[in-house]
Amino acid sequence: MTGEKMTTFTMEFDFGSADQKAILTELQKSGYSLMAYKGAAGPNQLTSGVPTWFSVPFGTMFGLVDIDYQPQYKLYVTNQSNIAANTTIQMQSISDALSLGSAQTFNADGSFVSGGVEGVASDSLGLFNNRPAGTPPVTVGLAGLVTTPTGSNYLPFCAFTLHPQNSIVMKPLETILLVAAQQSLKSGSVQANVSAPGCTFSFNAGTVEYDLQVMPSTYAITNLPSTPSVKPVSSGSTIGLIVNSGN
């Protein structure tokens, strides 16, 4: 992917103002974290929930906080096949960064090689599972590049079941769900329902930044006045229905 100019999408909080600083102090004292979920489309998607994309303790934040995301992806494979809610997905094998519209073949030794799926759309990635027939299915998915106050990493945000000698085409969606909650989750931790009030929004060519704030008392997340708007999400909502619908 060398030489490609990538769009950078930004989620920004400003904890420098007096009111947001006071809310941040409360969040830190009570052990809250900012958690994100990101959408994807494809067959045989995990039914037990959606992997947490990133989880960042508010204790690591202060002042102006930019969380930057580039639509740049790697494929991952794990032999965890029965993934229940609250399971944490471990990315056992990870490909190089890939251009959308391309495909890889996953071999039995855990390696990836180029090709294996024909006609992949320009907004998707393909993967062929070249493990021998009769071997157990694997869980596969996409990891997206995100930079948070705790570092820059490719982190998993979707999961699909893929049988041996079969292929899959996965399409990342730019629908994001953010929530502030009292949970100690890791990236990859599968969650079925929203654990606290949050918000959802979508990145596109015309909207590359959302300026956000945390509300007092409820700790719901919303947009700052006169900035691109977000939609409120209620606690208990189904995460998969929110981020994977493509709306």
Buried (B, 14 or more C-beta within 10 A) or exposed (E): EEEEEEEBBBBBBBBEEEEBEEBBEBBBEEEBBBBBBBBBBBEBBBEBBBBBBBBBBBBBBEEEBBBBBBBBBBBBBBBBEEBEBEBBBEBEBBBEBBEBEBBBBBBEEEEBEEEBBEEBEEEBBBBBBBBEEEEEBBBBBBBBBBBBBEEEEBBBBBBBBBBBEBBBBBBBBBBBBBBBBEBEBEBBBBBBBBBBBBBBBBBEEEBEBBBBBBEEEEBBBBBBEEBBEBBEBEBEBEBBEBBBEEE
